[in-house]
Amino acid sequence: MSDWSRRYRKQSIADMTQAAHVPSFPLREPAEQLNSPQLAYRNFWRRLDIGGRTIRAPGPPFGLHIAASGHKECGSSWAMPLSGVRVLDFSWVIAGPTATRYLAAMGAEVIKIEAPGRGDPGRTSELHTVLGQAKRSVVLDLKNEEAVGVARELAAKSDVLIENFATGVMERLGLGAEVLRTLNPDLMYVSASGLGRTGPESHAVAYGTLLQCYAGFAGLNRHPNGPPRIGFAWLDPMCGLMLAFIVAAGLWHRRRMSGVAQVDFSMIEAMLWTMAEPLLATQLVAAPQPQGNNSDRYIPHGVYRCSGEDDWISIAVTSDEEWRRLCAIVSSLTRMSGFEVRERAEQRAAIDDALADWARTRAAKAATAELLSARIPAAALATSLDLVNDDHLRHRGFWEAQGTGVLPALPWHASFGRATGTAPELGADTEKVLKEVLNLSPDRIAALGQSGALG
């Protein structure tokens, strides 16, 4: 791949592969996004006046449109915040299912629509086991016109629809926002995609990790003089949080203001929205450079090898007081105890060497306890097993039993509780949903099954 890729410019490779419907994006610096035709088309940038200069700052990633509503209430039972709300979930993998898991936890009835066969790709791992909880699974073969008809009937009786298919798929199926609004004017329609549903790049095939590269995040998230790091797919779960937020806000708006939201959510815009500092710095000062573990504000700020196998400690000194307390513990730093941040920056290499010498003779947990007792921010590198056995997480009931092991629960506790439940098997609720929600007879459901509409 490297031999082949060196023959082309990065944009040429992206263009060739996207034309073949293969997910691909060039790694960009944040400054390159300022001239993006896609972002300009979507009016993403907001103009700010800073120090006599007009610059561009990231805007919201929601592409929000509000239509008139019949001021419909979402339900009569308010045991939980979203009790009485029905969500038709066409999303898959991480971002969308994360959002609908949060909605289900807050009491919404989430009906997950899946294709026959394997269903959501998240079922091949533990993703579905975590994100599928408290949902109902319905199998519909949307290549079958009768199945599309069933989907339309479900949309007519739902409050929210969430989908993250490729741009144009829902419209080709006859399940686009305009069609469904004629059946249900109160339906909140949420589309999530890599670059948004409008603009010259709206049909690009995308994944969260690729967009982390495209946005410029991966270029900054690396060590100086080292290759870019894609890292963990954190954009997807972060977008799940933002999608749940906009759905809750849209439902509030419908209930209070008689307006129905249609949301065109862009993951690249969500990524850039979190990168305001480097984007502003590019325009006001200079393009930010990768710093690895270093920080201009907090010195020392790094990770140091300890005595055990793959045993590490991270330390972040955030004030002069913390620095002086650290110097009292690490004797080789005592002579620098009077240094302020600027002086510590000049001696960064010597400080890191001293801390590396100090750490390598200690176990990470013991070193962490010593620093924390002196009120110096520090943490030992934790493995998954360390986290499962962590007293704090256990005390908060974060881990939930699953088979012979545990899985992570939701990251909040609230007085209204949260809905939980085993993630459904593929199509486990198809017949029950068609009977309860659409009031279809057993004969009609059987006929749909024979036609192939139910897979």
N, C-alpha and C positions, 0 to 999 in steps of 0.2 A: 504493500500500500504506500509506503514512504517513497519508494522508487517511482511509483506512478504519480503520486500527488505532487512531487517536485517539478513535474513537467507543466503544471498549470497554476494559474492564479487561484486564490481561494474562492473568489466569487464565481469563477468559471466552473469549478468543481461543484459548488452548490447548485448552480443553474442546471448543469448536466444531470445531477442526481435527482434534483427535485422534478425535472422533466420526466424522469423515469419513476416518479412517485416513491423515491427513496428519501427518508428524512435526512437532511443535511443542511448545515448552516456554516458560514465562515466565522471563525473566531474574530471578534471585533474589539477595539478599544472603545470605552464609553463615548469618546469624542466623535467617533464615526456615526453614532446614532443620532447626533444632532442634525445631520443632513439626510436622514432616512426619508425617502418618499412615502413609505408606508405610514410612518408616524405623522408626517405632515398632512397626508390625506385625511387621517383620523383626528386632526386637530388636537394631538396629544399634549403638545407643549403649552405651558402657561407662562406668559411674559411677566418678569419681575424687574423692578428697578432697584438696583443695589449699588450704592456708592456712585451714583450718577451714570451708571451703565444699565442698559436693558439686556437682560439675559433670559434664557429659557430654562424653566424648571419642569420636572415631571408632573403630569396631571393624573387624574384618577383613571383606572383601567376599565371602567364599567360600560362605556358606550351606552348611556342610559337614555331611554325614551319612555315618556309617560303618556298613556292614553286615558280617555275618560272611562269611568267605571260606574257601575250601578250601586256603589257604596256597599258592597256585599260583606257581611260579617263572615269570619272564617270558621265559626263553630260556636257551639253553646256550652261546651264543657271546658272549663279553664283550669283543670287540675294541673296542667303543665302549660308553659308559654305557647306552644304550638299545637295544643290539643284541638282537634277538629280540622286541622289543615291536612289536605291530601297532596302529596308530591309524587308526580309521575317522573321516574328517574330513568333516563336513557343514557346516563353517563357510565364510564368504565375506566378501569385501571386505578388511578390514584386521586387526582384532583377532584373530579366530580363525586366519586364515591365517598371521599373524605367529607365533602360538604353535606351530602345527604345523610351521612352517619351522624353529624352534629345535629341536623334537623330532626332526625329520628330520635336522638337522645333527648331533645326538647319536646317530644310528644307528637311530632308529625307522623302521619301514616305514610310511609314511603313504599311505593310500589316500583320495584326494580324490574325494568323490561330487559330481557336478555334474549340473545339469539339461540336457536337450538344447537346442540352439539356441545361445545365447550363453555358457552356462555361468556361471562366476563373473564378476560385473561387473568385477572387477579385471583381466580379460582385455582390457578396452577401453583400458587404459593399460599402463605398465611394472610395475604392482603385481604382476601374476602372474609376470612375468619374474623378479622378485626373490624373491617369496614362494612361488612354485610350485616352486622348485628342489628336487631330490632327492625329489619326490613322484611318485605314480602317479595318473593321472586315469581315473576310471570314470564313464561317463554312465548314469544311471538316471532314467527318467521316473516319479517317485514318485506320479503320478496313476494309474499302472498297477499293479494289484494284484500282478501277477507281479514287477514291479520291486521292490515293497515286500518281497515274499518273498525276493528276492535280497539286499536290504539286511539283512533279518533274519538270513539265513545268514552274511553277512559279519560281522555283529555277534557272532554265536555263536562266531566264530573270531578275534575281536579282543580286545585288552587294554584299549583306551581308545576311547571315542566322544566327539567334541567337536561341538557344534552351537550355532548362534546364530540360529536361526529365531525368528520372533515366538512369544510365549508361546502354547502350546496346539497349535502346528503339528505337532510330532513326535508328540504324543498322538493327534491326529486321523488321522495317517498310519499309526498302529499301530506306531510306533517309539519310544514313550515309555520312560522308564527302567524302570517296573514290568514292562512287557511283555518287554523285552529281558533283564531280570534272570532271568526264568523260563527263558530260553534259555541264558543265560551268567551264572551267579551271580558270576563273577570279573570282570565288565565294569565298568570305571571309567567312569561316565557324567558328562560335564561339559557343563552348559548355561550359556551366556553370554548376557546380555540387558541392556537399558538400565537397568532398575530391579529386576531379579530376577524369579523365577518366582512369587513369592507376594506378597500385599499388594494394596491397593486400586488401585495404579497399575501393576500387573504387566503389563497388556496395552497399555500405552502404546508407541507406535511411536517409536523413538529412534535418533539418530546421535550419535557422540562429540562433535562440535562443539556440538550443541544441549545436551548434558548439561554441557558446560563452562559454558554460560550458566546452566543450571538450578541447578548446584551453587553458584554465586556466584563462580566463578573468573573469568569474563569481566568481572564488575563490578569486581573488584580489579585485573585486568590491563589497566589503562588509565591515561591521564594525568588528573590532577585537572581537573575541569570539562569533560572530553571525553567523547564517547560510549563505551559499552562496546566492547571489542574481542574478537571471537570468537577470532581468531588461528588458528594452525596446529592441525590435528587431532592433538594429541599424546596425548589420552586413549586413542585406539585402539591405537597401538603400545605405550603403557605397559601397557594391559590385556593385550596379547599377552605381555609379559614375565611378568606376574603369573599368567596362565593356564598358561604353560609351567612356572612354579615350582610351582603346585599340582598339576599332573599328575606332575611328577617326585617331589614329596613323597608323592602318593597311591600311586605305584608302589612307592616305598620302604616305605611303611606296609603295603601288601599283602604285599610280600616278607618283611618282618620281623615284622609284628604280626598277620597273618592277618585284615586288615580291608579291605573294599572301599569306596572313597570314592564318594559321589555329590555333585557340586558344583553349587551354584546360585549362579553368579557374577553380581554386580550391578555394572555400570559406574559408576552414580552413587555407590555406596558406595566403589568404588575411587578415584574422584575426590575424595570427601570425606576419605578416608583420607590423602591427600597434603596436605590442608588443615588439619591439626591446629592449627597456630599461629593462624590467624585465627579458627577455631571456638572455641578456648580463650580467646583474647583477647576475643571477643564476650561471654563469660560472666564473665571476671575483671576486665577493664579497661574497654574500650569497643569498639564495633564498628570494625574496621579500615577505613581509608579508602584509596582508590587513591592511589599515590604516583608513578606513572609510572616514571621511571628513578631517582628518589631512594631513598635508604636512610637509616634512622635510625642504623644502626651504622657504615656505611662512607661517609665524606664526604671528598672528592668521590666520586661514583658516577654516571657519566653517559656520554653519547655526544656526540661533538663533530665538527663538519664540518671536513674537511681541504681541501687545496688542489685536489685533483683532482675530476673529475666524479663525483658520487655517492660521494665518498671520505670515510670516517668512521673515527673511532677511539673505542673504549670504554675507560674508565679506572675502576678501583675501588681506592681507597686503604683498606687494611684495618688499618692501625696508625699510631701516631704517628711511628714510624721511617720508614715509607714516605712519610708526609706531608712530613717534613723533607727527604727525598731529592727529592721532587717540587718542593718550593720552591727547591731548589738548581738545578733545571733550568729552571723557569718563573720568570723574574726578577720578574715582577709579583706573585708570591706570597711573595716573600722576607720581607716585613714581617709575614706571618702565620705564619711557620715555627714559632713557639712555641705555636700554637693547638692545644688538644685538641678532641675530637669535639664537645663542647657548643658551644664557641666557633666551630668550623667550621660547625656547623648554623646559627648566627646569621648567619654571613656566606656562606651557601650561594650566594646569587645572585651576589655579587661574585666568589667562587671560580669559578663556572661561566663568568662573563663573561671572566675572565682566561684560563681554559683554552681557551675558544672563540677568543679572540684569538691565543693561542699556536698552536693547531692549524691555523687557517685558512691559515697561511703554510707549512705542511709537508705532505708526502705522508704518507698514513696509515701505510704500511709503514715509512717512515723514522722517523716519530715513535714507532711501536710498538717498533722496534728500540732506539731511544734509551732509552725508559722501561724496557724489559725488561732492558737492560744495567745499569740502576740498581736492578734488583729491585723494580720497581713494576708491579703487575698491569695489563696493557693488551693490547688486541687490535685489529687492523684489521678492519673489516667485510670478510668474504670473500664473493666470488661463487661460484657453482657451479664456474666455470672455475678460480678460484683454488684451490678444494679439490681438483679433479682433478689440478692441477699441484703440489699441496703435497708437499714432499719427505718430511715425516714420514709422511703417510698412504701414500705410495708405498713408503717403506722398510718399512712394516708389511704391505705387500701387501693393503691395504684394498680397492683397486679391482680388479675382475675384468673381463677383456676380454669384451665382448658386441657382436658384429657389428663395426661400425667405431668403436664407442665403449667406454665402461666403465660398470659398475654397481656400487653398493656391496655389499660382502661382509658377513659377520657381524662383530660387534664384539668378538670374543675369539679368542685363540690358546690352545690347550690341547694337552697332551702326547698326548692320544688323537686329535687331529686333528678334522676335521669333514667330514660328508658334503656333497658338492655335486653338481650335475648340472643339465642344461638343464631348464627348466620344461616339462612335457609339453603337447602339443597336446590340445585337448578330446577326451576319450574315447580317448586313444592307447593306454591300457593295459586297456581294458575286457575284451577277449577273454582276454588273458594272465592277468589277475587272476582271472577266473571259472574259468579252467582250473587255475591253480596253487593258488589258495586254496580254491576250492570243489570242485575236481576234476570240473567239468562237462564233458560230452562236446561235441565240435564240433556234433553234431546238436542237443543241448539249447541251446547258445549260439545257433545259427542260429534255433531256434524262438523264443527270447526276442527276438531281433532282429525276426522277422516279427510278433510280437505287439505290437511297439511299446514293450516294456519297456526297451529299450536306446536309445530315442530315434529 
